[in-house]
């Protein structure tokens, strides 16, 4: 059965993008094979789920086919406090006809991350 293995994000500013994703998701930078291209692998639960590739693109990530990537969130309040403290723009909504909520966080270079969480009953 296929499953999502990882997401690759091209970035001009790896330290800023890594800091954003560490704050938001708790990822940790880890081993990356010695590819010819420059980049970083970020791990969650011992899996390299986000691959960053360094690019020399002159502008922010253009809006287009890729809109966002979503992660499940289990501890809403601590995550919301981290998001608020980060200073990044965010919005949250309820997902209609479900017990889920979602927070969209807008990070560096127009990267948008969705965090889904079970709404309190």
Biopython code that builds the backbone (N, CA, C, O; Angstrom):
import numpy as np
from Bio.PDB.StructureBuilder import StructureBuilder

atoms = [
    (1, "UNK", "N", (0.842, -1.176, 0.000)),
    (1, "UNK", "CA", (0.000, 0.000, 0.000)),
    (1, "UNK", "C", (0.888, 1.240, 0.000)),
    (1, "UNK", "O", (1.726, 1.377, 0.891)),
    (2, "UNK", "N", (0.739, 2.140, -0.954)),
    (2, "UNK", "CA", (1.544, 3.358, -0.962)),
    (2, "UNK", "C", (1.249, 4.241, 0.254)),
    (2, "UNK", "O", (0.128, 4.283, 0.761)),
    (3, "UNK", "N", (2.292, 4.943, 0.704)),
    (3, "UNK", "CA", (2.122, 5.916, 1.781)),
    (3, "UNK", "C", (3.060, 7.072, 1.492)),
    (3, "UNK", "O", (4.081, 6.896, 0.828)),
    (4, "UNK", "N", (2.727, 8.226, 1.975)),
    (4, "UNK", "CA", (3.590, 9.377, 1.785)),
    (4, "UNK", "C", (4.879, 9.158, 2.556)),
    (4, "UNK", "O", (4.842, 8.838, 3.745)),
    (5, "UNK", "N", (6.007, 9.324, 1.902)),
    (5, "UNK", "CA", (7.300, 9.098, 2.530)),
    (5, "UNK", "C", (7.917, 10.400, 3.019)),
    (5, "UNK", "O", (8.375, 10.477, 4.159)),
    (6, "UNK", "N", (7.935, 11.420, 2.171)),
    (6, "UNK", "CA", (8.521, 12.692, 2.561)),
    (6, "UNK", "C", (8.022, 13.806, 1.645)),
    (6, "UNK", "O", (7.416, 13.552, 0.604)),
    (7, "UNK", "N", (8.287, 15.020, 2.049)),
    (7, "UNK", "CA", (7.996, 16.217, 1.257)),
    (7, "UNK", "C", (9.326, 16.918, 1.035)),
    (7, "UNK", "O", (10.138, 17.014, 1.955)),
    (8, "UNK", "N", (9.555, 17.406, -0.175)),
    (8, "UNK", "CA", (10.769, 18.161, -0.471)),
    (8, "UNK", "C", (10.398, 19.622, -0.689)),
    (8, "UNK", "O", (9.491, 19.937, -1.460)),
    (9, "UNK", "N", (11.103, 20.497, -0.008)),
    (9, "UNK", "CA", (10.881, 21.936, -0.119)),
    (9, "UNK", "C", (12.178, 22.576, -0.584)),
    (9, "UNK", "O", (13.230, 22.364, 0.020)),
    (10, "UNK", "N", (12.108, 23.355, -1.650)),
    (10, "UNK", "CA", (13.265, 24.123, -2.083)),
    (10, "UNK", "C", (13.310, 25.414, -1.268)),
    (10, "UNK", "O", (12.290, 26.083, -1.106)),
    (11, "UNK", "N", (14.476, 25.759, -0.763)),
    (11, "UNK", "CA", (14.612, 26.952, 0.068)),
    (11, "UNK", "C", (15.888, 27.711, -0.283)),
    (11, "UNK", "O", (16.904, 27.117, -0.645)),
    (12, "UNK", "N", (15.812, 29.019, -0.168)),
    (12, "UNK", "CA", (16.999, 29.857, -0.340)),
    (12, "UNK", "C", (17.726, 30.045, 0.975)),
    (12, "UNK", "O", (18.925, 30.321, 0.990)),
    (13, "UNK", "N", (17.000, 29.894, 2.093)),
    (13, "UNK", "CA", (17.548, 30.193, 3.414)),
    (13, "UNK", "C", (17.304, 29.003, 4.339)),
    (13, "UNK", "O", (16.335, 28.988, 5.098)),
    (14, "UNK", "N", (18.182, 28.009, 4.271)),
    (14, "UNK", "CA", (17.991, 26.775, 5.041)),
    (14, "UNK", "C", (17.914, 27.026, 6.544)),
    (14, "UNK", "O", (17.020, 26.472, 7.183)),
    (15, "UNK", "N", (18.803, 27.833, 7.154)),
    (15, "UNK", "CA", (18.692, 28.024, 8.605)),
    (15, "UNK", "C", (17.336, 28.590, 9.028)),
    (15, "UNK", "O", (16.777, 28.170, 10.041)),
    (16, "UNK", "N", (16.813, 29.534, 8.263)),
    (16, "UNK", "CA", (15.504, 30.119, 8.606)),
    (16, "UNK", "C", (14.386, 29.091, 8.443)),
    (16, "UNK", "O", (13.496, 29.001, 9.289)),
    (17, "UNK", "N", (14.430, 28.315, 7.357)),
    (17, "UNK", "CA", (13.392, 27.305, 7.118)),
    (17, "UNK", "C", (13.472, 26.209, 8.177)),
    (17, "UNK", "O", (12.440, 25.760, 8.676)),
    (18, "UNK", "N", (14.680, 25.772, 8.526)),
    (18, "UNK", "CA", (14.840, 24.744, 9.556)),
    (18, "UNK", "C", (14.308, 25.253, 10.885)),
    (18, "UNK", "O", (13.615, 24.518, 11.588)),
    (19, "UNK", "N", (14.612, 26.483, 11.245)),
    (19, "UNK", "CA", (14.121, 27.058, 12.498)),
    (19, "UNK", "C", (12.593, 27.099, 12.530)),
    (19, "UNK", "O", (11.979, 26.755, 13.540)),
    (20, "UNK", "N", (11.985, 27.519, 11.424)),
    (20, "UNK", "CA", (10.521, 27.554, 11.319)),
    (20, "UNK", "C", (9.930, 26.168, 11.535)),
    (20, "UNK", "O", (8.993, 26.012, 12.317)),
    (21, "UNK", "N", (10.465, 25.164, 10.853)),
    (21, "UNK", "CA", (9.919, 23.811, 10.944)),
    (21, "UNK", "C", (10.213, 23.161, 12.294)),
    (21, "UNK", "O", (9.401, 22.379, 12.789)),
    (22, "UNK", "N", (11.356, 23.471, 12.892)),
    (22, "UNK", "CA", (11.638, 22.980, 14.247)),
    (22, "UNK", "C", (10.624, 23.550, 15.238)),
    (22, "UNK", "O", (10.088, 22.823, 16.074)),
    (23, "UNK", "N", (10.367, 24.850, 15.138)),
    (23, "UNK", "CA", (9.418, 25.500, 16.047)),
    (23, "UNK", "C", (8.017, 24.955, 15.860)),
    (23, "UNK", "O", (7.323, 24.662, 16.833)),
    (24, "UNK", "N", (7.605, 24.820, 14.619)),
    (24, "UNK", "CA", (6.240, 24.425, 14.317)),
    (24, "UNK", "C", (5.980, 22.949, 14.558)),
    (24, "UNK", "O", (4.954, 22.584, 15.131)),
    (25, "UNK", "N", (6.906, 22.093, 14.123)),
    (25, "UNK", "CA", (6.659, 20.653, 14.115)),
    (25, "UNK", "C", (7.527, 19.850, 15.078)),
    (25, "UNK", "O", (7.234, 18.689, 15.362)),
    (26, "UNK", "N", (8.583, 20.460, 15.574)),
    (26, "UNK", "CA", (9.492, 19.717, 16.440)),
    (26, "UNK", "C", (10.433, 18.805, 15.677)),
    (26, "UNK", "O", (10.983, 17.869, 16.258)),
    (27, "UNK", "N", (10.631, 19.055, 14.387)),
    (27, "UNK", "CA", (11.556, 18.232, 13.607)),
    (27, "UNK", "C", (12.982, 18.478, 14.075)),
    (27, "UNK", "O", (13.289, 19.515, 14.664)),
    (28, "UNK", "N", (13.835, 17.520, 13.808)),
    (28, "UNK", "CA", (15.257, 17.626, 14.134)),
    (28, "UNK", "C", (16.062, 17.290, 12.885)),
    (28, "UNK", "O", (15.747, 16.335, 12.174)),
    (29, "UNK", "N", (17.094, 18.073, 12.623)),
    (29, "UNK", "CA", (17.937, 17.784, 11.482)),
    (29, "UNK", "C", (18.741, 16.521, 11.757)),
    (29, "UNK", "O", (19.243, 16.318, 12.863)),
    (30, "UNK", "N", (18.857, 15.677, 10.737)),
    (30, "UNK", "CA", (19.581, 14.425, 10.899)),
    (30, "UNK", "C", (20.371, 14.059, 9.658)),
    (30, "UNK", "O", (20.579, 14.881, 8.765)),
    (31, "UNK", "N", (20.802, 12.823, 9.622)),
    (31, "UNK", "CA", (21.652, 12.323, 8.539)),
    (31, "UNK", "C", (20.991, 12.523, 7.180)),
    (31, "UNK", "O", (19.795, 12.292, 7.003)),
    (32, "UNK", "N", (21.803, 12.956, 6.236)),
    (32, "UNK", "CA", (21.413, 13.045, 4.826)),
    (32, "UNK", "C", (22.540, 12.429, 4.016)),
    (32, "UNK", "O", (23.700, 12.790, 4.213)),
    (33, "UNK", "N", (22.232, 11.506, 3.106)),
    (33, "UNK", "CA", (23.288, 10.915, 2.288)),
    (33, "UNK", "C", (24.061, 12.004, 1.536)),
    (33, "UNK", "O", (23.536, 13.095, 1.312)),
    (34, "UNK", "N", (25.286, 11.715, 1.154)),
    (34, "UNK", "CA", (26.131, 12.727, 0.511)),
    (34, "UNK", "C", (25.792, 12.929, -0.971)),
    (34, "UNK", "O", (26.600, 12.623, -1.848)),
    (35, "UNK", "N", (24.597, 13.445, -1.234)),
    (35, "UNK", "CA", (24.192, 13.756, -2.605)),
    (35, "UNK", "C", (25.042, 14.903, -3.144)),
    (35, "UNK", "O", (25.659, 15.645, -2.380)),
    (36, "UNK", "N", (25.066, 15.039, -4.469)),
    (36, "UNK", "CA", (25.790, 16.146, -5.093)),
    (36, "UNK", "C", (25.096, 17.484, -4.804)),
    (36, "UNK", "O", (25.762, 18.514, -4.698)),
    (37, "UNK", "N", (23.781, 17.474, -4.677)),
    (37, "UNK", "CA", (23.035, 18.706, -4.381)),
    (37, "UNK", "C", (23.144, 19.033, -2.893)),
    (37, "UNK", "O", (23.320, 18.142, -2.062)),
    (38, "UNK", "N", (23.037, 20.320, -2.571)),
    (38, "UNK", "CA", (23.085, 20.741, -1.167)),
    (38, "UNK", "C", (21.686, 20.670, -0.561)),
    (38, "UNK", "O", (20.700, 21.021, -1.208)),
    (39, "UNK", "N", (21.613, 20.213, 0.685)),
    (39, "UNK", "CA", (20.310, 20.122, 1.328)),
    (39, "UNK", "C", (20.407, 19.621, 2.752)),
    (39, "UNK", "O", (21.492, 19.432, 3.302)),
    (40, "UNK", "N", (19.229, 19.411, 3.337)),
    (40, "UNK", "CA", (19.097, 18.968, 4.730)),
    (40, "UNK", "C", (17.903, 18.020, 4.817)),
    (40, "UNK", "O", (16.925, 18.172, 4.084)),
    (41, "UNK", "N", (17.989, 17.047, 5.713)),
    (41, "UNK", "CA", (16.861, 16.181, 6.006)),
    (41, "UNK", "C", (16.410, 16.447, 7.435)),
    (41, "UNK", "O", (17.223, 16.509, 8.357)),
    (42, "UNK", "N", (15.089, 16.604, 7.602)),
    (42, "UNK", "CA", (14.496, 16.866, 8.909)),
    (42, "UNK", "C", (13.643, 15.666, 9.309)),
    (42, "UNK", "O", (12.842, 15.158, 8.525)),
    (43, "UNK", "N", (13.839, 15.231, 10.544)),
    (43, "UNK", "CA", (13.246, 13.977, 11.018)),
    (43, "UNK", "C", (12.121, 14.216, 12.020)),
    (43, "UNK", "O", (12.174, 15.126, 12.847)),
    (44, "UNK", "N", (11.096, 13.362, 11.914)),
    (44, "UNK", "CA", (10.034, 13.205, 12.916)),
    (44, "UNK", "C", (9.945, 11.714, 13.209)),
    (44, "UNK", "O", (9.896, 10.905, 12.283)),
    (45, "UNK", "N", (9.923, 11.350, 14.459)),
    (45, "UNK", "CA", (9.820, 9.929, 14.830)),
    (45, "UNK", "C", (10.837, 9.070, 14.078)),
    (45, "UNK", "O", (10.504, 7.994, 13.582)),
    (46, "UNK", "N", (12.063, 9.549, 13.997)),
    (46, "UNK", "CA", (13.174, 8.829, 13.390)),
    (46, "UNK", "C", (13.026, 8.595, 11.889)),
    (46, "UNK", "O", (13.701, 7.733, 11.326)),
    (47, "UNK", "N", (12.146, 9.358, 11.240)),
    (47, "UNK", "CA", (11.960, 9.255, 9.787)),
    (47, "UNK", "C", (12.254, 10.603, 9.147)),
    (47, "UNK", "O", (11.808, 11.628, 9.664)),
    (48, "UNK", "N", (12.986, 10.640, 8.042)),
    (48, "UNK", "CA", (13.291, 11.908, 7.369)),
    (48, "UNK", "C", (12.107, 12.363, 6.507)),
    (48, "UNK", "O", (12.065, 12.085, 5.309)),
    (49, "UNK", "N", (11.161, 13.053, 7.113)),
    (49, "UNK", "CA", (9.899, 13.385, 6.453)),
    (49, "UNK", "C", (9.930, 14.681, 5.656)),
    (49, "UNK", "O", (9.084, 14.888, 4.786)),
    (50, "UNK", "N", (10.893, 15.558, 5.939)),
    (50, "UNK", "CA", (11.021, 16.798, 5.169)),
    (50, "UNK", "C", (12.447, 16.879, 4.636)),
    (50, "UNK", "O", (13.415, 16.823, 5.394)),
    (51, "UNK", "N", (12.554, 17.011, 3.327)),
    (51, "UNK", "CA", (13.846, 17.187, 2.673)),
    (51, "UNK", "C", (13.912, 18.630, 2.198)),
    (51, "UNK", "O", (13.006, 19.098, 1.509)),
    (52, "UNK", "N", (14.957, 19.327, 2.554)),
    (52, "UNK", "CA", (15.165, 20.691, 2.077)),
    (52, "UNK", "C", (16.262, 20.668, 1.020)),
    (52, "UNK", "O", (17.315, 20.061, 1.217)),
    (53, "UNK", "N", (16.009, 21.324, -0.085)),
    (53, "UNK", "CA", (17.011, 21.487, -1.135)),
    (53, "UNK", "C", (17.336, 22.961, -1.240)),
    (53, "UNK", "O", (16.433, 23.794, -1.313)),
    (54, "UNK", "N", (18.608, 23.288, -1.248)),
    (54, "UNK", "CA", (19.020, 24.682, -1.382)),
    (54, "UNK", "C", (18.898, 25.108, -2.835)),
    (54, "UNK", "O", (19.312, 24.392, -3.748)),
    (55, "UNK", "N", (18.321, 26.289, -3.031)),
    (55, "UNK", "CA", (18.119, 26.808, -4.371)),
    (55, "UNK", "C", (18.595, 28.247, -4.428)),
    (55, "UNK", "O", (18.712, 28.911, -3.398)),
    (56, "UNK", "N", (18.865, 28.720, -5.612)),
    (56, "UNK", "CA", (19.273, 30.115, -5.767)),
    (56, "UNK", "C", (18.154, 30.938, -6.393)),
    (56, "UNK", "O", (18.403, 32.017, -6.930)),
    (57, "UNK", "N", (16.932, 30.440, -6.328)),
    (57, "UNK", "CA", (15.777, 31.144, -6.885)),
    (57, "UNK", "C", (15.735, 32.556, -6.318)),
    (57, "UNK", "O", (16.026, 32.758, -5.139)),
    (58, "UNK", "N", (15.376, 33.532, -7.142)),
    (58, "UNK", "CA", (15.422, 34.931, -6.729)),
    (58, "UNK", "C", (14.198, 35.432, -5.993)),
    (58, "UNK", "O", (14.241, 36.512, -5.404)),
    (59, "UNK", "N", (13.097, 34.674, -6.009)),
    (59, "UNK", "CA", (11.870, 35.135, -5.365)),
    (59, "UNK", "C", (11.326, 34.049, -4.445)),
    (59, "UNK", "O", (11.811, 32.918, -4.445)),
    (60, "UNK", "N", (10.312, 34.408, -3.661)),
    (60, "UNK", "CA", (9.672, 33.431, -2.789)),
    (60, "UNK", "C", (9.036, 32.318, -3.607)),
    (60, "UNK", "O", (8.829, 32.451, -4.813)),
    (61, "UNK", "N", (8.730, 31.219, -2.928)),
    (61, "UNK", "CA", (8.060, 30.069, -3.544)),
    (61, "UNK", "C", (6.772, 30.557, -4.203)),
    (61, "UNK", "O", (5.923, 31.134, -3.524)),
    (62, "UNK", "N", (6.607, 30.342, -5.493)),
    (62, "UNK", "CA", (5.405, 30.871, -6.158)),
    (62, "UNK", "C", (4.173, 30.056, -5.809)),
    (62, "UNK", "O", (4.241, 28.828, -5.748)),
    (63, "UNK", "N", (3.040, 30.724, -5.577)),
    (63, "UNK", "CA", (1.815, 29.959, -5.361)),
    (63, "UNK", "C", (1.493, 29.189, -6.641)),
    (63, "UNK", "O", (1.748, 29.676, -7.742)),
    (64, "UNK", "N", (0.946, 28.018, -6.499)),
    (64, "UNK", "CA", (0.661, 27.239, -7.697)),
    (64, "UNK", "C", (0.128, 25.871, -7.370)),
    (64, "UNK", "O", (-0.745, 25.725, -6.515)),
    (65, "UNK", "N", (0.646, 24.868, -8.045)),
    (65, "UNK", "CA", (0.125, 23.512, -7.921)),
    (65, "UNK", "C", (0.259, 23.002, -6.487)),
    (65, "UNK", "O", (-0.701, 22.464, -5.935)),
    (66, "UNK", "N", (1.425, 23.163, -5.883)),
    (66, "UNK", "CA", (1.609, 22.735, -4.491)),
    (66, "UNK", "C", (1.065, 23.840, -3.592)),
    (66, "UNK", "O", (1.521, 24.981, -3.663)),
    (67, "UNK", "N", (0.090, 23.505, -2.746)),
    (67, "UNK", "CA", (-0.511, 24.511, -1.886)),
    (67, "UNK", "C", (-0.001, 24.431, -0.460)),
    (67, "UNK", "O", (0.414, 25.438, 0.114)),
    (68, "UNK", "N", (-0.031, 23.227, 0.116)),
    (68, "UNK", "CA", (0.443, 23.069, 1.490)),
    (68, "UNK", "C", (0.648, 21.590, 1.791)),
    (68, "UNK", "O", (0.268, 20.721, 1.007)),
    (69, "UNK", "N", (1.257, 21.325, 2.941)),
    (69, "UNK", "CA", (1.399, 19.965, 3.439)),
    (69, "UNK", "C", (0.819, 19.957, 4.850)),
    (69, "UNK", "O", (0.954, 20.938, 5.580)),
    (70, "UNK", "N", (0.176, 18.857, 5.237)),
    (70, "UNK", "CA", (-0.502, 18.784, 6.531)),
    (70, "UNK", "C", (0.126, 17.714, 7.421)),
    (70, "UNK", "O", (0.555, 16.660, 6.952)),
    (71, "UNK", "N", (0.166, 18.016, 8.719)),
    (71, "UNK", "CA", (0.649, 17.093, 9.735)),
    (71, "UNK", "C", (-0.413, 16.982, 10.820)),
    (71, "UNK", "O", (-1.133, 17.942, 11.094)),
    (72, "UNK", "N", (-0.506, 15.809, 11.434)),
    (72, "UNK", "CA", (-1.391, 15.627, 12.582)),
    (72, "UNK", "C", (-0.747, 16.222, 13.819)),
    (72, "UNK", "O", (0.470, 16.168, 14.000)),
    (73, "UNK", "N", (-1.580, 16.784, 14.652)),
    (73, "UNK", "CA", (-1.117, 17.452, 15.860)),
    (73, "UNK", "C", (-1.871, 16.843, 17.036)),
    (73, "UNK", "O", (-3.094, 16.708, 16.998)),
    (74, "UNK", "N", (-1.137, 16.480, 18.073)),
    (74, "UNK", "CA", (-1.790, 15.804, 19.188)),
    (74, "UNK", "C", (-1.942, 16.677, 20.418)),
    (74, "UNK", "O", (-2.806, 16.414, 21.255)),
    (75, "UNK", "N", (-1.137, 17.690, 20.544)),
    (75, "UNK", "CA", (-1.224, 18.577, 21.704)),
    (75, "UNK", "C", (-1.476, 19.994, 21.210)),
    (75, "UNK", "O", (-0.537, 20.728, 20.902)),
    (76, "UNK", "N", (-2.746, 20.373, 21.138)),
    (76, "UNK", "CA", (-3.150, 21.633, 20.537)),
    (76, "UNK", "C", (-2.618, 22.857, 21.280)),
    (76, "UNK", "O", (-1.987, 23.718, 20.666)),
    (77, "UNK", "N", (-2.857, 22.951, 22.575)),
    (77, "UNK", "CA", (-2.494, 24.163, 23.324)),
    (77, "UNK", "C", (-0.998, 24.475, 23.266)),
    (77, "UNK", "O", (-0.638, 25.611, 22.956)),
    (78, "UNK", "N", (-0.106, 23.508, 23.554)),
    (78, "UNK", "CA", (1.325, 23.825, 23.458)),
    (78, "UNK", "C", (1.736, 24.240, 22.039)),
    (78, "UNK", "O", (2.567, 25.132, 21.865)),
    (79, "UNK", "N", (1.154, 23.592, 21.039)),
    (79, "UNK", "CA", (1.489, 23.942, 19.654)),
    (79, "UNK", "C", (1.018, 25.353, 19.328)),
    (79, "UNK", "O", (1.742, 26.117, 18.690)),
    (80, "UNK", "N", (-0.188, 25.703, 19.758)),
    (80, "UNK", "CA", (-0.696, 27.044, 19.490)),
    (80, "UNK", "C", (0.169, 28.102, 20.169)),
    (80, "UNK", "O", (0.404, 29.167, 19.598)),
    (81, "UNK", "N", (0.635, 27.823, 21.358)),
    (81, "UNK", "CA", (1.525, 28.774, 22.046)),
    (81, "UNK", "C", (2.831, 28.946, 21.284)),
    (81, "UNK", "O", (3.329, 30.066, 21.162)),
    (82, "UNK", "N", (3.397, 27.853, 20.767)),
    (82, "UNK", "CA", (4.628, 27.943, 19.971)),
    (82, "UNK", "C", (4.392, 28.753, 18.702)),
    (82, "UNK", "O", (5.224, 29.572, 18.311)),
    (83, "UNK", "N", (3.252, 28.516, 18.065)),
    (83, "UNK", "CA", (2.925, 29.235, 16.835)),
    (83, "UNK", "C", (2.791, 30.726, 17.120)),
    (83, "UNK", "O", (3.351, 31.551, 16.398)),
    (84, "UNK", "N", (2.053, 31.070, 18.167)),
    (84, "UNK", "CA", (1.883, 32.483, 18.522)),
    (84, "UNK", "C", (3.224, 33.131, 18.832)),
    (84, "UNK", "O", (3.479, 34.257, 18.406)),
    (85, "UNK", "N", (4.080, 32.437, 19.564)),
    (85, "UNK", "CA", (5.381, 32.984, 19.949)),
    (85, "UNK", "C", (6.321, 33.130, 18.748)),
    (85, "UNK", "O", (7.244, 33.944, 18.775)),
    (86, "UNK", "N", (6.087, 32.346, 17.704)),
    (86, "UNK", "CA", (6.979, 32.388, 16.542)),
    (86, "UNK", "C", (6.843, 33.673, 15.746)),
    (86, "UNK", "O", (7.782, 34.082, 15.063)),
    (87, "UNK", "N", (5.690, 34.310, 15.827)),
    (87, "UNK", "CA", (5.464, 35.531, 15.066)),
    (87, "UNK", "C", (4.994, 35.295, 13.641)),
    (87, "UNK", "O", (4.729, 36.257, 12.919)),
    (88, "UNK", "N", (4.883, 34.047, 13.218)),
    (88, "UNK", "CA", (4.410, 33.766, 11.873)),
    (88, "UNK", "C", (2.892, 33.896, 11.811)),
    (88, "UNK", "O", (2.191, 33.617, 12.784)),
    (89, "UNK", "N", (2.396, 34.324, 10.653)),
    (89, "UNK", "CA", (0.949, 34.468, 10.460)),
    (89, "UNK", "C", (0.307, 33.081, 10.487)),
    (89, "UNK", "O", (0.864, 32.112, 9.969)),
    (90, "UNK", "N", (-0.876, 33.006, 11.102)),
    (90, "UNK", "CA", (-1.593, 31.738, 11.167)),
    (90, "UNK", "C", (-3.086, 32.004, 11.175)),
    (90, "UNK", "O", (-3.534, 33.120, 11.439)),
    (91, "UNK", "N", (-3.841, 30.970, 10.884)),
    (91, "UNK", "CA", (-5.307, 31.022, 10.986)),
    (91, "UNK", "C", (-5.784, 29.626, 11.338)),
    (91, "UNK", "O", (-5.166, 28.633, 10.956)),
    (92, "UNK", "N", (-6.882, 29.558, 12.066)),
    (92, "UNK", "CA", (-7.407, 28.220, 12.315)),
    (92, "UNK", "C", (-8.900, 28.168, 12.110)),
    (92, "UNK", "O", (-9.614, 29.154, 12.290)),
    (93, "UNK", "N", (-9.363, 26.965, 11.718)),
    (93, "UNK", "CA", (-10.744, 26.715, 11.336)),
    (93, "UNK", "C", (-11.162, 25.343, 11.817)),
    (93, "UNK", "O", (-10.328, 24.506, 12.161)),
    (94, "UNK", "N", (-12.468, 25.123, 11.836)),
    (94, "UNK", "CA", (-12.999, 23.786, 12.041)),
    (94, "UNK", "C", (-13.181, 23.135, 10.673)),
    (94, "UNK", "O", (-13.526, 23.809, 9.702)),
    (95, "UNK", "N", (-12.949, 21.836, 10.598)),
    (95, "UNK", "CA", (-13.229, 21.098, 9.373)),
    (95, "UNK", "C", (-14.683, 20.648, 9.470)),
    (95, "UNK", "O", (-15.023, 19.873, 10.364)),
    (96, "UNK", "N", (-15.556, 21.121, 8.564)),
    (96, "UNK", "CA", (-16.995, 20.832, 8.669)),
    (96, "UNK", "C", (-17.298, 19.339, 8.747)),
    (96, "UNK", "O", (-16.649, 18.517, 8.100)),
    (97, "UNK", "N", (-18.291, 19.019, 9.548)),
    (97, "UNK", "CA", (-18.804, 17.658, 9.703)),
    (97, "UNK", "C", (-17.769, 16.670, 10.232)),
    (97, "UNK", "O", (-17.879, 15.468, 9.989)),
    (98, "UNK", "N", (-16.764, 17.169, 10.953)),
    (98, "UNK", "CA", (-15.774, 16.299, 11.579)),
    (98, "UNK", "C", (-15.496, 16.821, 12.981)),
    (98, "UNK", "O", (-15.994, 17.879, 13.363)),
    (99, "UNK", "N", (-14.708, 16.087, 13.740)),
    (99, "UNK", "CA", (-14.277, 16.556, 15.060)),
    (99, "UNK", "C", (-12.856, 17.114, 14.992)),
    (99, "UNK", "O", (-12.147, 17.156, 15.997)),
    (100, "UNK", "N", (-12.445, 17.545, 13.783)),
    (100, "UNK", "CA", (-11.086, 18.046, 13.583)),
    (100, "UNK", "C", (-11.066, 19.555, 13.373)),
    (100, "UNK", "O", (-11.994, 20.147, 12.823)),
    (101, "UNK", "N", (-9.983, 20.143, 13.828)),
    (101, "UNK", "CA", (-9.684, 21.537, 13.526)),
    (101, "UNK", "C", (-8.396, 21.586, 12.736)),
    (101, "UNK", "O", (-7.668, 20.598, 12.646)),
    (102, "UNK", "N", (-8.121, 22.748, 12.166)),
    (102, "UNK", "CA", (-6.902, 22.899, 11.397)),
    (102, "UNK", "C", (-6.319, 24.288, 11.628)),
    (102, "UNK", "O", (-7.041, 25.279, 11.747)),
    (103, "UNK", "N", (-4.995, 24.328, 11.688)),
    (103, "UNK", "CA", (-4.270, 25.580, 11.796)),
    (103, "UNK", "C", (-3.379, 25.664, 10.562)),
    (103, "UNK", "O", (-2.616, 24.740, 10.279)),
    (104, "UNK", "N", (-3.474, 26.760, 9.835)),
    (104, "UNK", "CA", (-2.562, 27.014, 8.723)),
    (104, "UNK", "C", (-1.536, 28.023, 9.194)),
    (104, "UNK", "O", (-1.893, 29.078, 9.719)),
    (105, "UNK", "N", (-0.256, 27.706, 9.009)),
    (105, "UNK", "CA", (0.837, 28.596, 9.401)),
    (105, "UNK", "C", (1.612, 28.946, 8.138)),
    (105, "UNK", "O", (1.990, 28.072, 7.359)),
    (106, "UNK", "N", (1.838, 30.238, 7.954)),
    (106, "UNK", "CA", (2.511, 30.745, 6.754)),
    (106, "UNK", "C", (3.936, 31.106, 7.121)),
    (106, "UNK", "O", (4.176, 32.045, 7.880)),
    (107, "UNK", "N", (4.885, 30.348, 6.572)),
    (107, "UNK", "CA", (6.278, 30.489, 6.965)),
    (107, "UNK", "C", (7.128, 31.197, 5.939)),
    (107, "UNK", "O", (6.617, 31.870, 5.043)),
    (108, "UNK", "N", (8.436, 31.040, 6.078)),
    (108, "UNK", "CA", (9.370, 31.683, 5.155)),
    (108, "UNK", "C", (9.125, 31.249, 3.713)),
    (108, "UNK", "O", (8.726, 30.115, 3.446)),
    (109, "UNK", "N", (9.372, 32.166, 2.801)),
    (109, "UNK", "CA", (9.313, 31.871, 1.367)),
    (109, "UNK", "C", (7.945, 31.348, 0.933)),
    (109, "UNK", "O", (7.852, 30.566, -0.013)),
    (110, "UNK", "N", (6.887, 31.776, 1.617)),
    (110, "UNK", "CA", (5.489, 31.414, 1.322)),
    (110, "UNK", "C", (5.160, 29.937, 1.545)),
    (110, "UNK", "O", (4.185, 29.440, 0.982)),
    (111, "UNK", "N", (5.934, 29.241, 2.334)),
    (111, "UNK", "CA", (5.601, 27.853, 2.663)),
    (111, "UNK", "C", (4.402, 27.858, 3.600)),
    (111, "UNK", "O", (4.365, 28.614, 4.571)),
    (112, "UNK", "N", (3.422, 27.011, 3.304)),
    (112, "UNK", "CA", (2.221, 26.917, 4.147)),
    (112, "UNK", "C", (2.142, 25.506, 4.710)),
    (112, "UNK", "O", (2.175, 24.526, 3.966)),
    (113, "UNK", "N", (2.037, 25.414, 6.043)),
    (113, "UNK", "CA", (1.941, 24.133, 6.743)),
    (113, "UNK", "C", (0.591, 24.082, 7.444)),
    (113, "UNK", "O", (0.194, 25.041, 8.108)),
    (114, "UNK", "N", (-0.113, 22.966, 7.298)),
    (114, "UNK", "CA", (-1.379, 22.744, 7.995)),
    (114, "UNK", "C", (-1.123, 21.787, 9.155)),
    (114, "UNK", "O", (-0.430, 20.781, 9.002)),
    (115, "UNK", "N", (-1.680, 22.107, 10.298)),
    (115, "UNK", "CA", (-1.657, 21.204, 11.449)),
    (115, "UNK", "C", (-3.097, 20.847, 11.773)),
    (115, "UNK", "O", (-3.917, 21.729, 12.026)),
    (116, "UNK", "N", (-3.407, 19.552, 11.767)),
    (116, "UNK", "CA", (-4.760, 19.087, 12.110)),
    (116, "UNK", "C", (-4.744, 18.581, 13.539)),
    (116, "UNK", "O", (-3.765, 17.985, 13.987)),
    (117, "UNK", "N", (-5.835, 18.824, 14.252)),
    (117, "UNK", "CA", (-5.920, 18.423, 15.647)),
    (117, "UNK", "C", (-7.352, 18.042, 15.979)),
    (117, "UNK", "O", (-8.291, 18.555, 15.369)),
    (118, "UNK", "N", (-7.528, 17.135, 16.952)),
    (118, "UNK", "CA", (-8.879, 16.810, 17.412)),
    (118, "UNK", "C", (-9.420, 17.978, 18.235)),
    (118, "UNK", "O", (-8.790, 18.411, 19.200)),
    (119, "UNK", "N", (-10.592, 18.484, 17.845)),
    (119, "UNK", "CA", (-11.198, 19.592, 18.588)),
    (119, "UNK", "C", (-11.683, 19.096, 19.940)),
    (119, "UNK", "O", (-12.180, 17.976, 20.061)),
    (120, "UNK", "N", (-11.533, 19.945, 20.964)),
    (120, "UNK", "CA", (-12.071, 19.560, 22.277)),
    (120, "UNK", "C", (-13.583, 19.382, 22.187)),
    (120, "UNK", "O", (-14.267, 20.126, 21.485)),
    (121, "UNK", "N", (-14.089, 18.391, 22.903)),
    (121, "UNK", "CA", (-15.554, 18.153, 22.875)),
    (121, "UNK", "C", (-16.250, 18.927, 23.961)),
    (121, "UNK", "O", (-17.472, 18.851, 24.088)),
]
sb = StructureBuilder()
sb.init_structure("model")
sb.init_model(0)
sb.init_chain("A")
sb.init_seg("    ")
for serial, (resi, resn, name, xyz) in enumerate(atoms, 1):
    if name == "N":
        sb.init_residue(resn, " ", resi, " ")
    sb.init_atom(name, np.array(xyz, "f"), 0.0, 1.0, " ", f" {name:<3s}", serial, name[0])
structure = sb.get_structure()
